[in-house]
Amino acid sequence: MFRKKMSKFASKNRTDMKRIIFSLLAMVCVLTVSAQGIYDFKVKDDGGKEVSLADYKGKVLLVVNTATRCGFTPQYKDLEALYEKYRNEGLEILDFPCNQFGQQAPGTIQEIHQFCTANFAIQFPQFDKIEVNGENEHPLYAWLKAQKGFEGDIRWNFTKFLISRDGQVLKRYESAVKIADIETDITNYLK
């Protein structure tokens, strides 16, 4: 009888202990994700070298998924003009080519970079090709899309996120928003 009660007691305690451990692990995961910020991410540049986004602390960032064969590709010209105008005031444009939408960023990152420098003379940082949606989406984009008020899949190339100097997502702009309209917001946050 005593053994039976002890066995029942031990079984109940194991179940309770499993629940406690599971709950603690779930809390740690939630806290880790919510504590994560843009400066915690690492990305690969166009040469394959890992770059920490912490290198951009204190800068206003415009994060853009791009493509070279898209109707919005001419935005590269406006993005470069914006970069040249404001980079000395603390603007950085972070370019992430993405081939998920209509296969409009074909080729290697080296070919994409060559195209962009030859046709638009871009000087802002260009990173390796990534996916911005789906099971292979880059963790940076999973984080950007999870920020309150900015949820939802990326709909097309040249979607932009404006990030404050302290790493907060300020605005999300869909592809058709003109760079001139974004410039006003950028100048407000550069002050």
N, C-alpha and C positions, 0 to 999 in steps of 0.2 A: 504494500500500500504506500509506504513511504517513498519507495523507488518510483512508483507510478506518478505521485504528486511532484517529485523532483524532476522527472522527465518532462512532465507537462509544463512546469515552471521554467525549465531551461529552454524548452521549445518556444514558449511565449517570449522569453527574454531575447532569444536570437532573432525572432521576427521583429520585435521592437528595436533591437540594435540595428538591424538591416534598414529599417525605416529611418532611423536617426542618421545613419551614415549616408543613405541616399539623399535625405533632405539637406545635410551639410554639403555634400558634393554639388547638389543643384544650386544652393546658395552661392557657393564659391564660383561656379560657372557664370551665374547671372552677374555677380559683382565684378568678375573679370571682364565680361563683355561691356558692361555699363561703364567701367572705369577706363576702358580703352579709348584713346583719342587718336587723332590723325598722326601725331608725332610718334606713335608706337609702331607705325607700319614701315616696312622695308619694301622697296620696289627695285626692279632691275632697270638700269639705264639702257640706252641704245647700243652700248657696247657689252652688255651682259653683266656689268658690275653692279653689285648690290648697293643701294643708296638708302640711307635712313631719312624718312621725312622729317625727323628731328632737325636735320640740317636746315630746314626752312622755318624754324621757330622765329617768331617776330616779324614774319613777312605776311602780306596779304596774298592769298593763293587763289588762282582760278584753275580748277582741275577740270580738264576737258577730255572726253573720249572722241577720237578723231578718225578720219578715213581719207584716203587719197583719191577715191573715185566716187565721190558723193556729190550731190547737188549743193551741199553746204561746204565743200572743200575750199571754195574761195574765201571762207572765213579765216583761213590761215593768214591771208594778207592783212586783215583787220586785227587779228590777234597779235601779229608781229608788230604792227604799228602801235597798238596798245602797250605792248611790252617795251618797245623802244622809248615810248613817252613816259612810262611810269616805273620802270625797273629801278631807277636810282632813288625813287621814293619808297621802295619796298615791295613792289609787285613782282610776283613770280607766277608764270603760267606753266602748268605741268601737263604735258601732252601725252596721252595714253592711246596710241592707235588701237583700234578694235575692228576685227573682221566679222563680227557677229551679224551685222545688218546688211544683207544683200551682198556679202563677200566684197565689200567696197574698200577694204584695206588689204589687198593681196600682196604677196611678196614677203621678203624678209624685212626685219626692222632696218637693216642697212639700206635696202632698196627704198623703203619708205622715207628714211632720213635723207637720202640722196635726192629724192623727188621734192621733198619739202624745202631743202636748202636751195636747190636749183630753181624752183618755181616761185618760192615765197621768201627766200633768204631768211628762214627762221633762225633765231638765236636762242630762243627759250628752250628749257630742258625738254627733251623728248625721251620717253621711256619705252621699254619693250612692249610688244603687243600683248594685250590682255583681253579677257572676257569680262563683261560688265554685268551680265545676267546669267542665271542658270547654275547648274551644279559645278561648273568650273570658273565661276566668277571670282575675280580677285578679291581677297579679303578687304582691301581698301574700299572697293565699291559696295561690298556687302555692308560695311560700316556706314558709308555715306548715305546709302539708301535706307538705313535703319534709323537715321536721326529724325527726331520728332519734327513733323511738318514737311519732310522731304522723302517720305516713304514712296515705294513703288518702283517697278522696273524701269530701266532706261529704255526709252522708246525708240531712239535713233542716234546716229552719230552726231557729234557736236553738242551733246548735253553738257552743261557746265555747272559746277558748284563753286560758289564764292565762300572762301574761308577767311575768318578774321585773323589778326596777328596772334591771338591767343588760342587758335585752333578750333574755334567754333564754326559750324556750318551756318552761314548767314542766309544764303539764297540758293535756289536751284533754278536754272534757266533751261528751257527746252530749246531744241535745235534752231527753230526759226527766230528766236529773239536776236535782234540785231546787236552787234558789239557796241555800237554807239549808245544803245539803251543800257547796256551793262556798265559802260564807262562811268556814268553818273554814280552808280552804287560804289564802284571801285574807288573813285575819288573821295567819296564820303568816308570810307573805311581806311584810307591811307592817311587821313588827318591825324 
